[in-house]
Amino acid sequence: SHCMSCGARLGIIDLFPILSYVLLRGRCRHCGHSYSPRYAFVELLTGLLLVGSAWAFGGSVYALLVFIVSCCLLVIFFIDLDHMIIPDELAIAIMLIGVGVNAYNLLWHGAGGLQPGEPAQGWPVTHALAYTQEIAGANKTAFLPSSLIGICLGGGVFMFVSWVFERVYGKPVLGYGDVKLAGAMGALFGPGWLFAAWFVVS
């Protein structure tokens, strides 16, 4: 880490962003040039996310995953704000966490989901969707992981919207980063998140 103005390498005391920002009044200790309060603000938000994850879910692996996903979304927000891009690595990381948690829930709780009265330990709430069809006089049921359906539905809907708006306005309106992030949200929360988000926005 170094000062973006004079290039001086930051010392240990400078690596406490909130404390150093307050004590140095938002200026470099070496050259006195001011720097953005965003550094301290992001550190404060990250600390609050950590405390919130631990408070809500205790000292568990699930709390750690919630914190990691929250940090990814925080970074995505500021990168998208500055550069209008969403890094593929962050969207894919969120997607893999969603698929991983869903796979764990399916292996641990089965395709039927949690037992009645058992507290939920992870997302998606519905671990799998059942598809039943009568074949040769017998009912055959297939269970489809909700994370994979969520990826297809979330990413597919946003890709379709992007395609329609590009045809209407003659230029791209939604980037493929948005499509991948929508798929990642589908991996986390299953196919129902899209309808829930639409209901909240409406």
N, C-alpha and C positions, 0 to 999 in steps of 0.2 A: 504494500500500500504506500502511496506517495501523494504529495500535493500536486494537484493538476495544474497549478500556476508556476511554482518554482521547481518542481520535481524532487524536492527534499523527501527522503524516506521518513515515514512516520514512526515515531517511537512507541513504546508500550503504552505510555499514558495517552497517546493520541488515538489509540485503538479502542477507546471507550467512547463511542460517538456521542451519546447523549451528554455524558459528563464533560467531555472535552469541548463540546459545542457550547455548553453553558459557561464553562470557565473561561474559554477563549473568545466568547461572544461571536462565535461563528467565523473566526479568522484563523488562518494558518499560523502556527507558532513560530515558523521560520521567516516567512515573508510578509505576514500580516494581511494577505489577500483574503477577502471574504469568500466563503463557499456556501453552496446551497444547503438550506436546512433540511432538505429531503433525506440526507444521510441519517441524521438523528431521528427524523420522523419514521423512516423505514425500520430502523433499529427498535424504536419504541413499539411500532406495530408488531414486529416479529416477536418481541418479548411478550406482548399482550396475547398473541396467538398461542405461544407456548404455555403461558399460564392458563389461558382459557381451555386449551386442549387437556391439560393435566387436571384442571378443576372439573371438567365435564366427564372425563373418561378415566381418571385415575392414572396410576403409573403402569399403563398397559401398552402393548404393542399397537393396539388400535389407536390409542391417544397419539403415539408417535406418527402413525400413518396420517391421522387427521392433521397433525402439525405440518408434516411434509407437504401434503396436498395444499394446505392453506398458504404455505410459503411459496409454492409453485404459482398459485393464483395471484399472490401479491406481486411477485416478480413479473408475471405476464401482464398485470395491470399497468405497471409503470413502463415496461418496455413498449407495450402497445400505445401508451399515452404519448411517448416520445417519438417512436419510429414507425408506428402503424403496422407492426408485425407481431406475430405470436410465434416464438421459437418452437420448432417441431419437437425438440428434446423435452421441453416442459410438458407439452400436451401428451406426448407419448408416455412420459413418466406417470402422469396422472392416470392415463388409460391402463397402463400395466398394473398400477396399484388397484384400480377398480376390478380388473379381471382377476387379479390374484386373490383379493378378498372374497369375491364371488365364488371362485373355485374352492377356497378354503371352507366357506359356508356350505357349499354343496357337498363337500367330502365329509364335513363334520356333522351337519344337520340333515343332510339328504335333500333330495329335490323338493320335498314337501315343505321345506322351510323350518322355522322354529316350532317347537312343541308349544301347546297352549300354556300360557302363564310363564314361559321362559323368557327372560329379558333378552332383547336384541343386543348382539355384541358387534355387529358390523353392518355395512351396507353391501349390496342393495337389500332393502327390506324383504322383497320377494326374490328368492334366490334363483328360481327357475319358473318358466311358463310352460304349462302343459298343453300339448296338442294331441287330441284324441280323434281317431278315425276308425271306422269299421272296415276291417279287411278280412275277407273270406269268412264273414259271419261272426268275427270276434273283434272286440274293441282293442285297438293297439294305441298305446300312449307313448309319446315322445316328450322328453323334457329338454327344453332349450334354455341354456344359461341366460339369465336376464341381462348380464353385462354385455354379452355379444349382441343381443337384440338391441340393447340401448345404443351401442356403437353404431349399428347399421341404421337405426331409426333417427338418432340425433344427427349423425353425419349426413345421412341421406336427405333429411328434410332441409338442412342448411345448404347442402349442395344444390338441391332443386331450387330453393329460393334464390341462391346465387345465380343459377342458370337463367331463371325467369327475369330477374332484374337486369342481368347483363343484356338479354335480348330486348328488354323494354327501353333501357337507357343507353344502350350501345357501348357501355364500358363496365368494367368490373365494379361491383358495389360491395360484395362480401369477399374477403380473401379466403384462401384455402386454410389459413391458420384458424379462422373462425369455424370452418367445417370440422377440423381436427379437434378443436376444443369442445365443440358440441358433441362429438363422438366420445371424447374423454368424460364429459359429464354423464353421458349415457352409460358408460362403463361403471361409473361410480354409483349412480342412482337407479339404473335400469330404465326401461322404456317410458315409465310413467313420469319421469322428471320433465319431459318436454311439455306435456299437457298441464302439469302443475305450474310450470313457469309461465305458460300462456295464460292460465287462470289468474295468477298473481298480477301479471302485467296488465291484463284486461280490467 
